[in-house]
Amino acid sequence: MFVHLSLNFNSMTIHREGYKTIAAVTLFIGLLNILVLWLFKGNYLWLCLSVLLISTLFLFFIISFFRIPSRALTINDNCIIAPADGKVVVIEETIDDEYFKGKRLQVSIFMSPANVHVNRNPISGEVIYNQYHKGKYLVAWNPKSSTENERHSAVIKKGNSEILVKQIAGAVAKRIVNYLQVGQQVKQGEELGFIKFGSRVDLLLPIGTKINVALNETVQGGVTVIANI
């Protein structure tokens, strides 16, 4: 069965993870502009306007980072759906020492600061493993980031299939949020977490899985079909 699920808002909304950050940035920008006006007391108008323009653009960037755009989510029991927006940077066999203790097929999606940063469940099923790991903050495209960076791994089981989703922090992203719990039943396309300010998400799939994307292809979380189960 193949259907599309539409989100229930007109264009986009702001993710709850962004409320405090946006409020703090708005307060800082307001105080900064008041301070600039007070220091120069109306002189150097060009400088005051420049600070106002740059700070306003920065606020718009912060708001856009926490956006959740309206989109039709792909719901298909026979497919593995992209867990994040971004660019496919890795498709290769790897050895997983964390959970599977053997060979898996790794698909990695790099998320730039301009991407939507909501992470979504690639399949429906039961969460059978969920573990946070402290680590480094290497750049997200470094191959070692999958095993050495701060990360959060979760395994979702559906029938005989087990898919590991790994949220990985990068040089800029210093906060991973994960909403899953072991034993929880999750649905494809629902939120599994959020990574602040760019990073990557890895999928570890069974060897022999048919991959439907290519290297450097841009994918949409909850929409693009990564592979078939």
Residue frames as a rotation matrix with the C-alpha (Angstrom) as fourth column:
MET 1
0.580 0.815 0.000 0.00
0.815 -0.580 0.000 0.00
0.000 0.000 -1.000 0.00
PHE 2
-0.588 -0.802 0.106 1.37
0.808 -0.588 0.033 3.42
0.036 0.105 0.994 -0.96
VAL 3
0.596 0.787 0.159 -0.14
0.760 -0.617 0.203 6.70
0.258 0.000 -0.966 0.23
HIS 4
-0.539 -0.694 0.477 0.96
0.416 -0.712 -0.566 10.23
0.733 -0.107 0.672 1.02
LEU 5
0.229 0.544 -0.807 0.17
0.973 -0.108 0.203 11.87
0.024 -0.832 -0.554 4.35
SER 6
0.011 -0.170 0.985 -0.23
0.348 -0.923 -0.163 15.65
0.938 0.344 0.049 4.39
LEU 7
-0.726 -0.290 -0.623 0.76
0.685 -0.224 -0.693 17.73
0.061 -0.930 0.361 7.40
ASN 8
0.209 0.978 0.011 -1.97
0.953 -0.206 0.220 19.87
0.218 -0.035 -0.975 8.88
PHE 9
0.172 -0.045 -0.984 -0.73
0.376 -0.920 0.108 23.44
-0.911 -0.389 -0.141 8.47
ASN 10
0.878 0.414 -0.242 -0.72
-0.022 -0.469 -0.883 25.91
-0.479 0.780 -0.403 5.62
SER 11
0.743 -0.642 -0.188 2.95
-0.389 -0.185 -0.902 26.45
0.545 0.744 -0.388 4.76
MET 12
-0.183 -0.795 -0.578 5.27
0.306 0.513 -0.802 25.79
0.934 -0.323 0.149 7.69
THR 13
0.921 0.362 0.144 5.56
-0.026 -0.310 0.950 26.05
0.389 -0.879 -0.276 11.44
ILE 14
0.041 -0.923 0.383 8.38
-0.766 -0.275 -0.581 26.44
0.641 -0.270 -0.718 13.96
HIS 15
0.096 -0.081 -0.992 9.70
0.291 0.955 -0.050 23.38
0.952 -0.284 0.115 15.78
ARG 16
0.930 0.366 0.015 9.34
0.074 -0.228 0.971 23.39
0.359 -0.902 -0.239 19.54
GLU 17
0.377 -0.872 -0.314 13.11
0.915 0.296 0.276 22.90
-0.148 -0.391 0.908 19.93
GLY 18
-0.359 -0.572 0.737 13.55
0.753 -0.644 -0.133 26.41
0.551 0.507 0.662 18.55
TYR 19
0.633 0.749 0.192 11.32
0.518 -0.596 0.614 28.38
0.575 -0.289 -0.766 20.90
LYS 20
0.741 -0.376 -0.557 13.97
0.455 -0.330 0.827 29.18
-0.495 -0.866 -0.073 23.54
THR 21
-0.298 -0.915 0.271 16.73
0.830 -0.108 0.547 29.79
-0.471 0.388 0.792 20.99
ILE 22
-0.183 0.307 0.934 14.60
0.754 -0.566 0.333 32.15
0.631 0.765 -0.128 18.91
ALA 23
0.847 0.527 -0.069 13.47
0.427 -0.597 0.679 34.03
0.316 -0.605 -0.731 22.03
ALA 24
0.445 -0.763 -0.469 17.07
0.566 -0.166 0.807 34.39
-0.694 -0.625 0.358 23.26
VAL 25
-0.491 -0.634 0.598 18.34
0.859 -0.238 0.453 35.58
-0.145 0.736 0.661 19.87
THR 26
0.210 0.666 0.716 15.46
0.667 -0.633 0.393 38.06
0.714 0.396 -0.577 19.53
LEU 27
0.911 0.102 -0.399 16.22
0.394 -0.502 0.770 39.51
-0.122 -0.859 -0.497 22.98
PHE 28
0.037 -0.988 -0.153 19.95
0.689 -0.086 0.719 39.74
-0.723 -0.132 0.678 22.20
ILE 29
-0.434 -0.172 0.884 19.34
0.865 -0.355 0.355 41.47
0.253 0.919 0.303 18.86
GLY 30
0.604 0.723 0.335 16.92
0.551 -0.683 0.479 43.93
0.575 -0.105 -0.811 20.45
LEU 31
0.790 -0.358 -0.498 19.40
0.360 -0.387 0.849 44.83
-0.497 -0.850 -0.177 23.18
LEU 32
-0.218 -0.922 0.321 22.26
0.836 -0.007 0.548 45.05
-0.503 0.388 0.772 20.67
ASN 33
-0.179 0.197 0.964 20.41
0.797 -0.545 0.260 47.53
0.576 0.815 -0.059 18.47
ILE 34
0.880 0.474 -0.010 19.33
0.367 -0.668 0.647 49.63
0.300 -0.574 -0.762 21.46
LEU 35
0.470 -0.790 -0.393 22.96
0.524 -0.109 0.845 49.72
-0.710 -0.604 0.363 22.65
VAL 36
-0.389 -0.619 0.682 24.24
0.916 -0.177 0.361 50.77
-0.103 0.765 0.636 19.21
LEU 37
0.261 0.579 0.772 21.67
0.605 -0.722 0.336 53.57
0.752 0.379 -0.539 19.00
TRP 38
0.950 0.106 -0.294 22.53
0.308 -0.465 0.830 54.74
-0.049 -0.879 -0.475 22.52
LEU 39
0.177 -0.974 -0.143 26.30
0.723 0.030 0.690 54.68
-0.668 -0.226 0.709 21.94
PHE 40
-0.659 -0.486 0.574 26.16
0.752 -0.397 0.527 56.67
-0.028 0.779 0.627 18.73
LYS 41
-0.292 0.596 -0.748 23.13
0.411 -0.629 -0.660 58.79
-0.864 -0.500 -0.061 19.69
GLY 42
0.707 0.704 -0.068 21.84
0.200 -0.291 -0.936 59.08
-0.679 0.648 -0.346 16.14
ASN 43
0.198 -0.720 -0.665 25.27
-0.871 -0.441 0.218 59.65
-0.450 0.536 -0.714 14.58
TYR 44
-0.820 -0.557 -0.134 26.67
-0.544 0.683 0.489 57.18
-0.180 0.474 -0.862 12.06
LEU 45
0.147 0.984 0.096 23.18
-0.819 0.176 -0.547 56.32
-0.555 0.002 0.832 10.87
TRP 46
0.276 -0.109 -0.955 24.68
-0.798 0.527 -0.291 54.00
0.535 0.843 0.059 8.24
LEU 47
-0.772 -0.618 -0.147 26.30
-0.401 0.653 -0.642 51.94
0.493 -0.437 -0.753 11.01
CYS 48
-0.591 0.630 0.503 23.09
-0.547 0.146 -0.825 51.70
-0.593 -0.763 0.258 13.01
LEU 49
0.427 0.789 -0.442 21.14
-0.859 0.201 -0.470 50.62
-0.282 0.580 0.764 9.93
SER 50
-0.086 -0.556 -0.827 23.83
-0.700 0.624 -0.347 48.09
0.709 0.549 -0.443 9.00
VAL 51
-0.933 -0.234 0.272 23.72
-0.358 0.555 -0.751 46.50
0.025 -0.798 -0.602 12.45
LEU 52
-0.166 0.959 0.230 19.92
-0.659 0.066 -0.749 46.41
-0.734 -0.276 0.621 12.27
LEU 53
0.429 0.330 -0.841 19.95
-0.892 0.298 -0.339 44.80
0.139 0.896 0.422 8.81
ILE 54
-0.407 -0.691 -0.598 22.61
-0.550 0.708 -0.443 42.19
0.729 0.148 -0.668 9.61
SER 55
-0.903 0.074 0.423 21.07
-0.362 0.398 -0.843 41.26
-0.230 -0.915 -0.333 12.95
THR 56
0.081 0.997 -0.021 17.59
-0.789 0.051 -0.612 40.98
-0.609 0.066 0.790 11.40
LEU 57
0.286 -0.064 -0.956 18.90
-0.806 0.524 -0.276 38.71
0.518 0.849 0.099 8.65
PHE 58
-0.780 -0.609 -0.142 20.58
-0.403 0.663 -0.631 36.58
0.479 -0.435 -0.762 11.31
LEU 59
-0.559 0.666 0.495 17.29
-0.538 0.163 -0.827 36.30
-0.631 -0.728 0.267 13.20
PHE 60
0.419 0.721 -0.552 15.51
-0.890 0.206 -0.406 35.21
-0.179 0.662 0.728 10.00
PHE 61
-0.185 -0.585 -0.790 18.20
-0.636 0.684 -0.358 32.55
0.749 0.436 -0.498 9.50
ILE 62
-0.936 -0.154 0.316 17.70
-0.350 0.490 -0.798 31.22
-0.032 -0.858 -0.513 13.04
ILE 63
-0.099 0.978 0.183 13.94
-0.698 0.062 -0.714 31.10
-0.710 -0.198 0.676 12.55
SER 64
0.419 0.259 -0.870 14.30
-0.879 0.355 -0.318 29.31
0.226 0.899 0.376 9.21
PHE 65
-0.632 -0.729 -0.264 16.62
-0.608 0.677 -0.414 26.74
0.480 -0.101 -0.871 10.78
PHE 66
-0.877 0.329 0.351 13.82
-0.128 0.543 -0.830 25.56
-0.464 -0.772 -0.434 13.08
ARG 67
-0.255 0.823 -0.508 11.18
-0.957 -0.291 0.009 25.50
-0.141 0.488 0.861 10.35
ILE 68
-0.589 0.216 0.779 8.96
0.201 0.973 -0.117 22.52
-0.782 0.087 -0.617 9.63
PRO 69
-0.754 0.293 -0.587 7.73
-0.644 -0.505 0.575 22.97
-0.128 0.812 0.569 6.05
SER 70
0.257 0.900 0.352 4.42
-0.577 0.435 -0.691 21.59
-0.775 -0.025 0.632 4.92
ARG 71
-0.520 -0.427 -0.739 5.00
-0.848 0.362 0.388 18.50
0.102 0.829 -0.551 2.80
ALA 72
0.666 0.719 -0.199 3.34
-0.712 0.692 0.117 15.22
0.222 0.064 0.973 1.87
LEU 73
-0.200 -0.745 0.636 5.08
-0.855 0.450 0.258 12.41
-0.479 -0.492 -0.727 3.76
THR 74
-0.134 0.071 -0.988 5.66
-0.724 0.673 0.147 9.10
0.676 0.736 -0.039 2.00
ILE 75
-0.063 0.197 0.978 4.04
-0.832 0.531 -0.161 6.18
-0.551 -0.824 0.130 3.84
ASN 76
0.444 0.102 -0.890 4.98
-0.712 0.644 -0.281 2.79
0.544 0.758 0.359 2.39
ASP 77
0.770 -0.063 0.635 5.45
-0.487 0.584 0.649 -0.42
-0.412 -0.809 0.419 4.41
ASN 78
0.807 -0.441 0.393 7.85
0.561 0.780 -0.275 -1.77
-0.185 0.443 0.877 1.78
CYS 79
0.429 -0.634 0.643 10.18
0.344 -0.544 -0.766 1.24
0.835 0.550 -0.016 1.74
ILE 80
0.063 -0.508 -0.859 12.83
0.952 -0.227 0.205 2.84
-0.299 -0.831 0.470 3.92
ILE 81
0.735 0.351 0.579 12.25
0.531 -0.831 -0.170 6.60
0.422 0.432 -0.797 3.88
ALA 82
-0.225 -0.876 0.427 14.91
0.353 -0.482 -0.802 9.29
0.908 -0.029 0.418 4.35
PRO 83
0.200 0.277 -0.940 15.22
0.975 0.041 0.219 10.18
0.100 -0.960 -0.261 8.06
ALA 84
0.076 -0.266 -0.961 16.56
0.423 -0.864 0.272 13.66
-0.903 -0.427 0.047 7.30
ASP 85
0.992 0.124 -0.001 16.89
0.066 -0.532 -0.844 16.40
-0.105 0.838 -0.536 4.69
GLY 86
0.335 -0.922 -0.195 20.29
-0.446 -0.338 0.829 16.79
-0.830 -0.191 -0.524 3.08
LYS 87
0.393 -0.334 -0.857 22.75
-0.884 0.120 -0.453 15.26
0.254 0.935 -0.248 0.63
VAL 88
0.988 -0.075 0.134 23.73
0.043 0.972 0.232 11.59
-0.148 -0.224 0.963 0.40
VAL 89
0.467 -0.882 -0.056 27.47
-0.880 -0.459 -0.120 11.50
0.080 0.106 -0.991 1.13
VAL 90
-0.665 -0.678 0.313 28.08
-0.701 0.711 0.050 7.79
-0.257 -0.186 -0.948 1.82
ILE 91
0.702 0.709 -0.070 26.78
-0.709 0.687 -0.160 4.55
-0.065 0.163 0.985 0.31
GLU 92
-0.155 -0.847 -0.509 29.07
-0.691 0.461 -0.557 1.70
0.706 0.265 -0.657 1.28
GLU 93
0.595 0.224 -0.772 29.49
0.281 0.842 0.461 -1.51
0.753 -0.491 0.438 3.25
THR 94
-0.091 -0.606 0.791 30.77
-0.722 -0.507 -0.471 -1.06
0.686 -0.614 -0.391 6.77
ILE 95
-0.383 -0.057 -0.922 31.41
0.496 0.829 -0.257 -3.08
0.780 -0.556 -0.289 9.93
ASP 96
0.268 0.542 0.797 29.06
-0.493 -0.633 0.597 -2.13
0.827 -0.553 0.097 12.77
ASP 97
-0.601 -0.581 -0.548 30.65
0.227 0.533 -0.815 -2.79
0.766 -0.614 -0.189 16.16
GLU 98
-0.752 0.318 0.577 27.89
-0.631 -0.602 -0.490 -1.13
0.191 -0.733 0.653 18.18
TYR 99
-0.006 0.894 0.448 24.82
-0.855 0.227 -0.466 -3.27
-0.518 -0.386 0.763 17.67
PHE 100
0.797 0.434 -0.421 24.88
-0.602 0.628 -0.493 -5.70
0.051 0.646 0.762 14.73
LYS 101
0.200 -0.831 0.520 28.51
-0.475 0.382 0.793 -6.81
-0.857 -0.406 -0.318 15.24
GLY 102
-0.126 -0.242 0.962 28.93
0.662 0.702 0.263 -7.42
-0.739 0.670 0.072 11.55
LYS 103
-0.921 -0.283 0.268 28.60
0.379 -0.486 0.787 -6.07
-0.093 0.827 0.555 8.03
ARG 104
0.163 0.961 -0.224 25.91
0.610 -0.276 -0.743 -3.56
-0.776 -0.016 -0.631 7.18
LEU 105
-0.212 -0.128 0.969 25.16
0.899 -0.414 0.142 -1.23
0.383 0.901 0.202 4.29
GLN 106
-0.261 0.020 -0.965 25.63
0.674 -0.712 -0.197 2.38
-0.691 -0.702 0.172 5.37
VAL 107
0.014 0.297 0.955 23.77
0.793 -0.585 0.170 5.33
0.609 0.755 -0.244 3.83
SER 108
-0.341 -0.235 -0.910 24.74
0.821 -0.547 -0.167 8.72
-0.458 -0.804 0.379 5.26
ILE 109
0.407 0.550 0.730 22.91
0.766 -0.640 0.055 12.03
0.498 0.536 -0.682 4.80
PHE 110
-0.670 -0.669 -0.322 24.79
0.742 -0.597 -0.304 15.28
0.011 -0.443 0.897 5.44
MET 111
0.503 0.864 -0.022 22.65
0.856 -0.494 0.152 18.10
0.120 -0.095 -0.988 6.82
SER 112
-0.571 -0.649 0.502 23.89
0.570 -0.754 -0.326 21.65
0.590 0.100 0.801 6.20
PRO 113
-0.817 0.258 -0.516 22.73
0.341 -0.505 -0.793 24.53
-0.465 -0.824 0.325 8.44
ALA 114
-0.727 0.555 -0.404 20.31
-0.682 -0.653 0.331 25.51
-0.080 0.516 0.853 5.66
ASN 115
-0.667 0.465 -0.582 18.49
0.016 0.790 0.613 22.15
0.745 0.400 -0.535 5.75
VAL 116
0.424 0.811 0.404 15.37
-0.683 -0.006 0.730 21.26
0.595 -0.585 0.551 7.72
HIS 117
-0.561 -0.826 0.062 16.68
-0.616 0.366 -0.698 19.53
0.553 -0.429 -0.714 10.85
VAL 118
0.299 0.699 0.649 13.74
-0.894 0.443 -0.066 17.44
-0.334 -0.561 0.757 11.96
ASN 119
-0.815 -0.516 -0.263 14.67
-0.570 0.796 0.206 13.72
0.103 0.318 -0.942 11.95
ARG 120
0.190 0.982 0.000 11.96
-0.981 0.190 -0.045 11.17
-0.044 0.009 0.999 11.10
ASN 121
-0.013 -0.107 0.994 11.44
-0.325 0.941 0.097 7.43
-0.946 -0.322 -0.047 11.50
PRO 122
-0.656 -0.314 -0.686 12.46
-0.733 0.048 0.679 5.66
-0.180 0.948 -0.262 8.27
ILE 123
-0.582 0.515 -0.629 10.09
0.012 0.779 0.626 2.75
0.813 0.357 -0.460 8.93
SER 124
0.343 0.702 0.624 7.27
-0.822 -0.098 0.562 1.80
0.455 -0.705 0.544 11.29
GLY 125
0.149 -0.262 -0.954 8.01
0.174 0.956 -0.235 -0.73
0.973 -0.131 0.188 14.01
GLU 126
0.949 0.135 -0.283 9.28
0.282 0.032 0.959 -1.26
0.139 -0.990 -0.007 17.55
VAL 127
0.379 -0.849 0.367 12.28
-0.694 -0.523 -0.494 0.53
0.612 -0.068 -0.788 19.04
ILE 128
0.900 -0.060 -0.432 14.49
0.242 0.892 0.381 -2.28
0.363 -0.448 0.817 20.34
TYR 129
0.021 -0.925 -0.379 17.68
0.997 -0.010 0.079 -0.31
-0.077 -0.380 0.922 20.98
ASN 130
0.734 0.188 0.652 18.30
0.278 -0.960 -0.036 3.34
0.619 0.208 -0.757 21.90
GLN 131
0.459 -0.685 -0.565 21.67
0.846 0.142 0.514 4.58
-0.272 -0.714 0.645 23.11
TYR 132
0.967 -0.225 0.121 23.46
-0.191 -0.950 -0.247 7.93
0.171 0.216 -0.961 23.48
HIS 133
0.443 -0.890 -0.107 27.26
0.897 0.440 0.049 8.07
0.003 -0.117 0.993 23.08
LYS 134
0.727 -0.351 -0.591 29.54
-0.110 -0.908 0.404 10.90
-0.678 -0.229 -0.698 24.11
GLY 135
0.367 -0.634 0.681 32.25
0.888 0.457 -0.053 11.75
-0.278 0.624 0.730 21.62
LYS 136
-0.644 -0.714 -0.277 34.17
0.532 -0.677 0.509 14.26
-0.551 0.180 0.815 19.55
TYR 137
0.504 0.756 -0.418 32.90
0.151 -0.554 -0.819 17.00
-0.850 0.349 -0.393 17.23
LEU 138
-0.656 -0.701 0.279 34.70
0.342 0.053 0.938 16.21
-0.672 0.712 0.205 13.99
VAL 139
-0.542 0.477 -0.692 33.29
-0.785 -0.581 0.214 17.73
-0.299 0.659 0.690 10.80
ALA 140
0.235 0.807 0.542 30.26
-0.577 0.565 -0.590 15.68
-0.782 -0.174 0.598 9.79
TRP 141
0.819 0.091 -0.566 31.70
-0.555 0.375 -0.743 14.52
0.145 0.923 0.357 6.45
ASN 142
-0.323 -0.938 0.126 34.74
-0.933 0.294 -0.206 12.96
0.156 -0.184 -0.970 8.15
PRO 143
0.007 0.345 -0.938 34.37
-0.305 0.894 0.327 9.13
0.952 0.284 0.112 7.89
LYS 144
-0.743 -0.386 -0.547 35.40
0.362 0.456 -0.813 8.81
0.563 -0.802 -0.199 11.56
SER 145
-0.709 0.495 0.503 32.46
-0.662 -0.713 -0.231 10.94
0.245 -0.496 0.833 12.69
SER 146
0.183 0.840 -0.510 30.15
-0.519 0.524 0.676 7.89
0.835 0.141 0.532 12.52
THR 147
0.442 -0.075 -0.894 32.06
0.515 0.837 0.184 6.14
0.735 -0.541 0.409 15.29
GLU 148
-0.472 -0.767 -0.435 33.97
0.817 -0.196 -0.542 8.88
0.331 -0.611 0.719 17.13
ASN 149
-0.711 0.242 0.660 31.57
-0.209 -0.969 0.130 11.85
0.671 -0.045 0.740 17.30
GLU 150
-0.748 0.620 0.236 28.83
-0.301 0.001 -0.954 12.45
-0.592 -0.784 0.186 19.84
ARG 151
-0.711 0.487 -0.507 25.89
-0.442 0.252 0.861 10.42
0.547 0.837 0.036 18.52
HIS 152
-0.330 0.696 0.638 22.59
-0.685 0.289 -0.669 8.78
-0.650 -0.657 0.382 19.33
SER 153
-0.859 -0.038 -0.510 21.74
-0.412 0.643 0.646 5.38
0.303 0.765 -0.568 17.86
ALA 154
-0.151 0.855 0.497 18.32
-0.705 0.259 -0.661 3.75
-0.693 -0.450 0.563 17.65
VAL 155
-0.991 -0.092 -0.100 17.24
-0.135 0.738 0.661 0.46
0.013 0.669 -0.743 16.11
ILE 156
-0.117 0.993 -0.016 13.71
-0.877 -0.111 -0.468 0.03
-0.467 -0.041 0.883 14.78
LYS 157
-0.924 -0.184 0.334 12.49
-0.071 0.944 0.322 -3.49
-0.375 0.274 -0.886 14.07
LYS 158
0.050 0.937 -0.346 9.72
-0.909 -0.101 -0.405 -4.34
-0.414 0.335 0.846 11.62
GLY 159
0.920 0.278 -0.276 9.15
-0.363 0.871 -0.332 -8.05
0.148 0.406 0.902 11.07
ASN 160
0.690 -0.723 0.027 12.55
0.695 0.672 0.254 -9.55
-0.202 -0.157 0.967 10.32
SER 161
0.215 -0.593 0.776 14.09
0.572 -0.568 -0.592 -6.20
0.791 0.572 0.217 9.37
GLU 162
0.535 -0.162 -0.829 16.17
0.726 -0.414 0.549 -4.12
-0.433 -0.896 -0.104 11.79
ILE 163
0.380 -0.348 0.857 17.23
0.561 -0.650 -0.512 -0.60
0.735 0.676 -0.052 10.78
LEU 164
0.046 -0.437 -0.898 19.73
0.929 -0.312 0.199 1.43
-0.368 -0.844 0.391 12.79
VAL 165
0.618 0.157 0.770 19.34
0.448 -0.876 -0.181 5.21
0.646 0.457 -0.612 12.64
LYS 166
0.022 -0.726 -0.688 22.32
0.988 -0.090 0.127 7.17
-0.154 -0.682 0.715 13.95
GLN 167
0.919 0.217 0.328 22.09
0.247 -0.967 -0.053 10.91
0.306 0.130 -0.943 14.69
ILE 168
0.149 -0.971 -0.187 25.61
0.987 0.158 -0.034 12.34
0.062 -0.180 0.982 14.63
ALA 169
0.789 0.018 -0.614 26.82
0.207 -0.949 0.238 15.68
-0.578 -0.314 -0.753 15.95
GLY 170
0.514 -0.633 0.579 29.33
0.732 -0.028 -0.680 17.70
0.447 0.774 0.449 13.92
ALA 171
-0.559 -0.828 -0.046 31.74
0.761 -0.490 -0.426 20.61
0.330 -0.273 0.903 14.34
VAL 172
-0.742 0.371 0.559 28.81
-0.344 -0.926 0.158 23.05
0.576 -0.075 0.814 14.64
ALA 173
0.331 0.932 -0.147 25.97
-0.374 0.272 0.886 20.84
0.866 -0.238 0.439 15.86
LYS 174
-0.759 -0.638 0.126 26.47
-0.324 0.203 -0.924 20.36
0.564 -0.742 -0.361 19.58
ARG 175
-0.563 0.609 0.558 23.02
-0.616 0.140 -0.775 19.15
-0.550 -0.780 0.297 20.61
ILE 176
-0.787 0.356 -0.503 21.24
-0.158 0.672 0.723 15.98
0.596 0.649 -0.473 19.61
VAL 177
-0.393 0.750 0.532 17.63
-0.833 -0.046 -0.551 15.48
-0.388 -0.660 0.643 20.70
ASN 178
-0.814 0.163 -0.558 16.12
-0.175 0.846 0.503 12.00
0.555 0.507 -0.660 20.52
TYR 179
-0.260 0.839 0.478 12.48
-0.955 -0.298 0.003 11.25
0.145 -0.455 0.878 21.38
LEU 180
0.211 0.386 -0.898 12.49
-0.440 0.858 0.266 7.44
0.873 0.339 0.351 21.17
GLN 181
-0.072 -0.195 0.978 12.33
-0.964 0.266 -0.018 4.86
-0.257 -0.944 -0.207 23.97
VAL 182
-0.908 -0.287 -0.306 13.00
-0.354 0.915 0.191 1.14
0.225 0.282 -0.933 23.94
GLY 183
-0.726 0.680 0.102 9.72
0.545 0.659 -0.519 -0.77
-0.420 -0.321 -0.849 23.55
GLN 184
-0.226 0.636 -0.737 7.98
-0.307 -0.765 -0.566 2.15
-0.924 0.098 0.369 21.86
GLN 185
-0.019 0.319 0.948 5.91
0.873 0.467 -0.139 1.49
-0.487 0.825 -0.287 18.75
VAL 186
-0.366 -0.200 -0.909 6.70
-0.110 -0.961 0.256 4.17
-0.924 0.193 0.329 16.16
LYS 187
0.624 0.632 0.459 5.21
0.463 0.173 -0.869 5.12
-0.629 0.755 -0.185 12.82
GLN 188
-0.250 -0.690 0.680 7.05
0.958 -0.075 0.276 5.89
-0.139 0.720 0.680 9.62
GLY 189
-0.106 0.134 0.985 7.43
0.561 -0.810 0.170 9.64
0.821 0.571 0.011 9.09
GLU 190
0.909 0.406 -0.097 6.88
0.293 -0.455 0.841 10.63
0.297 -0.793 -0.532 12.73
GLU 191
0.458 -0.763 0.457 9.60
-0.650 -0.638 -0.413 12.64
0.606 -0.108 -0.788 14.47
LEU 192
0.631 -0.352 -0.691 12.40
0.586 0.800 0.128 10.64
0.507 -0.486 0.712 16.08
GLY 193
0.209 -0.581 -0.786 14.48
0.820 -0.333 0.465 13.67
-0.532 -0.742 0.407 17.04
PHE 194
0.975 0.028 0.222 16.22
0.133 -0.872 -0.471 16.90
0.181 0.488 -0.854 16.10
ILE 195
0.104 -0.976 -0.190 19.85
0.976 0.063 0.208 17.95
-0.191 -0.207 0.960 15.58
LYS 196
0.821 0.255 -0.510 20.70
0.261 -0.963 -0.061 21.62
-0.507 -0.083 -0.858 16.05
PHE 197
0.605 -0.510 -0.612 22.79
-0.609 -0.791 0.058 23.47
-0.514 0.337 -0.789 13.47
GLY 198
0.473 -0.351 -0.808 23.91
-0.804 0.203 -0.559 20.92
0.360 0.914 -0.186 10.89
SER 199
-0.200 -0.589 0.783 25.32
-0.710 0.638 0.298 17.41
-0.675 -0.497 -0.545 11.06
ARG 200
-0.524 0.048 -0.850 24.51
-0.716 0.516 0.471 14.00
0.461 0.855 -0.236 9.57
VAL 201
0.268 0.625 0.734 22.28
-0.792 0.576 -0.202 10.98
-0.549 -0.527 0.649 9.95
ASP 202
-0.746 -0.543 -0.385 23.43
-0.662 0.668 0.340 7.43
0.073 0.509 -0.858 9.14
LEU 203
0.578 0.808 0.114 21.24
-0.807 0.587 -0.070 4.48
-0.124 -0.052 0.991 8.20
LEU 204
-0.684 -0.714 0.148 22.66
-0.685 0.699 0.208 0.98
-0.252 0.041 -0.967 8.70
LEU 205
0.391 0.871 -0.298 20.76
-0.907 0.309 -0.287 -1.47
-0.158 0.382 0.910 6.49
PRO 206
0.509 -0.173 0.843 21.02
-0.015 0.978 0.210 -5.21
-0.861 -0.119 0.495 5.80
ILE 207
-0.616 -0.758 -0.214 23.61
-0.351 0.021 0.936 -6.23
-0.705 0.652 -0.279 3.21
GLY 208
-0.815 0.284 0.506 21.93
0.567 0.572 0.593 -6.65
-0.121 0.770 -0.627 -0.16
THR 209
0.063 0.858 -0.509 19.34
0.515 -0.465 -0.720 -3.92
-0.855 -0.217 -0.471 0.42
LYS 210
-0.072 -0.010 0.997 18.30
0.977 -0.201 0.069 -2.29
0.199 0.980 0.024 -2.87
ILE 211
-0.374 -0.171 -0.912 19.28
0.503 -0.863 -0.044 1.39
-0.779 -0.475 0.409 -2.67
ASN 212
0.353 0.658 0.665 17.18
0.928 -0.155 -0.339 3.89
-0.120 0.737 -0.665 -4.63
VAL 213
0.959 -0.098 -0.266 19.38
-0.096 -0.995 0.022 6.97
-0.267 0.004 -0.964 -4.22
ALA 214
0.531 -0.821 0.208 22.82
0.648 0.236 -0.724 7.93
0.545 0.519 0.658 -5.49
LEU 215
-0.167 -0.702 -0.692 25.84
0.929 -0.347 0.129 9.72
-0.331 -0.622 0.710 -4.02
ASN 216
-0.941 -0.264 -0.211 25.42
0.234 -0.960 0.156 13.52
-0.243 0.097 0.965 -3.87
GLU 217
-0.396 0.881 0.259 21.68
0.469 -0.049 0.882 13.22
0.790 0.471 -0.394 -4.39
THR 218
-0.851 0.200 0.485 19.56
-0.475 -0.686 -0.551 15.66
0.223 -0.699 0.679 -2.37
VAL 219
-0.526 0.672 -0.522 16.86
0.549 0.737 0.394 13.96
0.649 -0.079 -0.756 -0.30
GLN 220
-0.274 0.545 0.793 13.90
-0.652 -0.711 0.263 15.11
0.707 -0.445 0.550 1.81
GLY 221
-0.982 -0.095 0.162 13.23
-0.187 0.549 -0.814 13.68
-0.011 -0.830 -0.557 5.25
GLY 222
-0.410 0.873 0.265 9.99
-0.083 0.254 -0.964 11.74
-0.908 -0.417 -0.031 5.38
VAL 223
0.492 0.610 -0.621 9.59
-0.621 -0.255 -0.742 11.91
-0.611 0.750 0.254 1.59
THR 224
0.094 -0.552 -0.829 12.46
-0.960 0.171 -0.223 10.37
0.265 0.816 -0.514 -0.40
VAL 225
0.972 0.198 0.125 12.58
-0.219 0.959 0.183 6.59
-0.084 -0.205 0.975 -0.70
ILE 226
0.151 -0.984 0.098 16.10
-0.924 -0.105 0.369 5.53
-0.352 -0.147 -0.924 0.30
ALA 227
-0.856 -0.451 -0.251 15.67
-0.504 0.835 0.220 1.79
0.110 0.314 -0.943 -0.20
ASN 228
0.231 0.904 -0.360 13.24
-0.695 0.412 0.589 -1.10
0.680 0.114 0.724 -0.37
ILE 229
-0.018 -0.157 0.987 12.84
-0.898 0.436 0.053 -3.51
-0.439 -0.886 -0.148 2.53
